[in-house]
Amino acid sequence: MGKLVSQIFVSLDGVYQGPGGPEEDPRGGFRQGGWVVPYNDEDFGRFVTEVFDGVGAFLLGRRTYDIFAAYWPRMTDPADPIASKLNALPKYVVSSTLTDPQWSGTTVVAGDLAKEITALKERTEGEIQIHGSGALVGSLLDLGLVDTLHVITFPVVLGTGHRLFKEGAAPTAFRHAGGRITSTGVSIQSYDLAGRPEYGSFALPENG
């Protein structure tokens, strides 16, 4: 059975929008695209390579899929650890409007998200990786379907843009599974799903 693993870049204030370039995701007049690029270093590259070593399939939201499909099929070097996996392995895109995907190996996922993703996990070996796709990740977290969440936090506050955890997100607890800090101050932390939060109180006990 496959494990659903999310990798997502966020700012200190939780924004995931447009990390890779100015024109990547300008929804809502967002003009700060490309905020990840200045923090790229060998530590970050090493983490990305490690992530792709464990992938068995990809699950993407429509916007991220379109961004990837416009770029990665043109990267044909078989030694590229990212392109080789993205172009060769099965890709699933969640969309109600995409009917004829051109990227080889793509299957459109529509209908009941919980049912479809549960079935996908059951028939897949290895990790089903979600890259970016913040809205999809939020929906899957609310459904309790994400097994591991890699949160890559960059030392920048953007002040505007789409955020990973919105008001009304399902209360969810995680177990810390490991982490590191890159030379440019990027915090890479991994969390496994642990169910619903537990609660307590720091209030002093009343005198008997």
N, C-alpha and C positions, 0 to 999 in steps of 0.2 A: 504494500500500500504506500502511496506517495505521501510526502510531507509538504505542506504548503508553506513556503518561506517567502517573506517580503523583504526587499531591500529598498529603503526610501531615504532620500536626501531631504533634510529639513533645516531651516534656519533656527536660531535660538528662540524665535517667537513662533515656531511651528509651521512656517510657510514651506510648501513643497513645489510651488509653481515655478516653471521656467528655469530649472537649475542649470541647463546646459548651454543656453545661448539666448541672445536678445529676441529672436523671432520664434523661439520654441513654443511659447504659450503666452500670448499677449491678451488673453481673456480679461475683460473688465478694465482694459487700459493699462495692464501691468507692464511696466517699463524697466524692470530690474532683472530681466532674464540674463542668465550667465553668471550668477553669483557663486556658483561652485568652482568655476574655472581657476580663480587665483589661488585656490588652496590645494591644487593638484600636486602631488609629490610621489616619491617612490613608495612610501608607506601606504598611501591610498591605492596606488596601482596594484600593490601586492595583495591588498584585501580583495579588490575586484577580481583578480585572477583566481584567488582561493575560492571565492563564491562560485565562479563559473565551473570550477573543477567538480562540483557536486550536483550539477543540474541534470535533470532528466527530461524536462519539458518547461515551456514558458507559458505564463498566463498574463495577459496584458489588457488594460483598458483601451478603448478605441483611440483616444488621443495619443497615448504613448505608442500604441501599435503603429499609427500612421507616421509618427516621428521615426521610429525604428525602421519601418518598411521603406522609407524614403532614403535611408542611409546604408544600412547594413548589407543588403543584397549586393551592393557595389564593392564591398570589401571581400575580396576573393582569396586572400592569402591563407592557405590551409594551416599555417603556423600561428595565425592570430588566435589566441585562446578565447576571445569573445566572439568574433565573427564566425569562426568555425562552428561554434555551438549554436549560435542564433540561426545560422543558415541551414544547419543540418537537422536539428532536433525539432520535435513537434511544437507548434505554437498555437495557443488558443486565445482568441480575442473576444471579449464580452461586448456585444453590440446588438442593437435591435434594428440597425439600418444597413450594416455591411452585408452584402449578399455575394460578392464575387472577389474575394481577396486574391491579390496577385502574387503575394510572397509565398513561395513554395513551402508546403508543410503546414499551412494555416487552416485551422478549423474555427468557425464562428460558433460562439456559445450564446444562445438566446433562451428565453423562457425562464423557468424557475431557477434562480441563481443557486439557492441552497442545494436543490436536487442535482443540478448539473455539475457543480463543483465537487460535491460529495462523490458522485459517480466517477468524476475525473480522478480524484485521489485514489479511489479503489482500484482503478485499472492502470495506474502509473507507478513505475518503479523509480525510486530516487526522489529528488526534490522537484517540485513544481514551483518555479520561481516567478515572483511578481516583481518587476522592476518599475519604479515610479508608480504611475497609475493610482494616485492618491485617493481619488473618489472610490475606486474599486476596492482598495485596501480597507478604507473605512467601512464599506458595506460588508466585506468579508469578516472584519473584526466584529462587527455588530452581530453577525451570524455565528460567531465562535468557530470559524473555519480555518483561521490562520494559526499555524503551529509555532512558527518562529518569526520574530520581527527583528530585523537588523535596522536600527535607527542610526543614521549617519548624520550627526549634527554639526553644522558649520558655524564658526564663531562670527556670525553676522546677524543683525536684526534688520528686517526688511520693512516692517511696519504695515505692509499691505500684501494682499495676495491670498490664494486659497490655502487653508490650513488643514493639516492632517486630522486633528481631533476637533470636531465642531461641537457647538452646544447641542446637547442631546445624544451624544455618542453613548453607546452601551457601556456601563461601568465594567471594567475588565482589569484583572490582576495578572501580572507577569512575574516570572522568576528570571533573575539575571543569569545569563548563560556564558558571559565572557565579554571582554572589551579591550580596547586599546585607544591610544591617542596618537595621532600622526604628528610629524614634525611641524606642520602648519597649524596645529591646534584643533584638528577635526576629531570629534569624539565618535568612535565606532562602537556601539553597544548592542549586544544581542540579548533578546528576551524570548523565553518560551511561554506560551499561554498557560495560565494557572487558574483559569475559571473566573468567578466573580470575586470582587474585593472582600476582605474581612475588615471589621471595624472594631475600634476600642475607644478608650477614653483615658486622658491623662489627669482627669479630675481626682483630687484627693478623696479617699474614702471618708465618709461621715463618721464622727465619733459615736461609738455605741453608748 
